[in-house]
Amino acid sequence: MSVVEGALLLFGIFGIPLLLLAKSHSFRHLGRRLRGAFWGGVIGYATGILVWGLATIAPAEMWSSGNVRFLAVVIAPALFGSAGLALGALVGNNPKRRPHRHRHKKATRPRENVIP
């Protein structure tokens, strides 16, 4: 395994989750697009890890060439996680529901005997 392949593998296994963890701290304050990117990244990373896990436990005789195993083991987590971030940012920009209606507040009685 070359240095680039090792760096890609480490980025896929550790880099994407650390990026998602850093953004999850301020999740409530993010805009609609970044929240979509966050959830797209989580779903894409989970899919990539499933592909990675299946590829690592599959018998070596099953693979006809080394390129397919390289794609499934090394690139899948990084590729699926990055694609999920990008796709989530695109989808998260468009709202799926109607705009929020403001509820009318109940009238309150003015306070009496208030000392300023």
C-alpha positions in Angstrom: 0.0 0.0 0.0 1.4 3.4 -1.0 1.5 6.5 1.1 -1.4 8.1 -0.8 -3.5 4.9 -0.4 -2.8 4.9 3.3 -3.7 8.6 3.7 -6.9 8.0 1.8 -7.8 5.1 4.0 -7.1 7.1 7.2 -9.1 10.1 5.8 -12.0 7.8 5.1 -12.0 6.0 8.4 -11.0 8.9 10.7 -11.2 12.2 8.8 -14.8 12.2 7.8 -16.1 11.3 11.3 -13.9 14.0 12.9 -15.3 16.5 10.4 -18.8 15.5 11.2 -18.1 15.5 14.9 -16.7 19.1 14.7 -19.8 20.3 12.9 -22.3 18.4 15.1 -21.3 20.6 18.1 -22.9 23.7 16.5 -25.6 21.7 14.7 -28.5 23.8 16.0 -27.0 27.0 14.8 -26.2 25.8 11.3 -28.2 26.9 8.3 -30.5 24.6 6.3 -27.8 23.8 3.7 -25.1 22.8 6.3 -27.6 20.7 8.3 -28.4 18.8 5.0 -24.7 18.4 4.4 -24.3 17.0 7.9 -27.0 14.4 7.6 -25.9 13.6 4.1 -22.4 13.0 5.4 -23.6 10.8 8.2 -25.7 8.7 5.8 -23.0 8.6 3.2 -20.3 7.7 5.7 -22.5 4.9 7.2 -23.0 3.5 3.7 -19.3 3.7 3.0 -18.4 1.9 6.2 -20.9 -0.9 5.3 -19.3 -1.3 1.9 -15.8 -1.2 3.6 -16.8 -3.8 6.2 -18.2 -6.2 3.6 -15.1 -5.8 1.4 -12.8 -6.5 4.3 -14.5 -9.7 5.3 -15.0 -11.0 1.8 -12.7 -13.9 0.8 -9.8 -12.9 -1.4 -10.8 -15.4 -4.1 -13.9 -13.4 -4.7 -12.0 -10.5 -6.1 -11.0 -10.8 -9.8 -8.6 -7.8 -9.7 -6.9 -5.7 -7.0 -8.5 -2.5 -8.3 -12.0 -3.5 -7.2 -10.8 -4.4 -3.7 -8.8 -1.2 -3.6 -11.9 0.8 -4.5 -14.1 -1.0 -2.0 -11.6 -1.0 0.9 -9.7 2.3 0.6 -11.9 4.7 -1.3 -15.4 3.7 -0.3 -15.6 5.5 3.1 -14.0 8.7 1.8 -16.0 8.6 -1.4 -19.4 7.9 0.1 -18.9 10.3 3.0 -17.8 13.2 0.7 -20.6 12.4 -1.8 -23.1 12.4 1.1 -21.8 15.8 2.2 -22.2 17.3 -1.2 -25.6 15.7 -2.0 -26.9 16.7 1.4 -25.9 20.3 0.9 -27.8 20.3 -2.4 -30.9 18.6 -1.1 -30.9 20.5 2.3 -31.1 23.8 0.6 -34.7 23.2 -0.5 -37.4 23.1 2.2 -39.8 20.2 2.0 -42.6 21.7 4.1 -44.6 24.8 4.3 -43.2 27.8 6.0 -43.8 27.9 9.8 -46.8 29.8 10.8 -46.5 32.0 13.9 -48.9 31.2 16.6 -50.8 34.1 18.2 -49.7 34.7 21.8 -52.4 34.9 24.4 -53.1 38.3 25.8 -51.7 38.8 29.3 -53.0 41.1 31.9 -50.7 44.0 32.8 -49.0 43.6 36.1 -50.1 45.7 39.0 -48.0 47.1 41.8 -44.7 46.7 39.9 -41.8 48.5 41.6 -39.4 50.0 39.0 
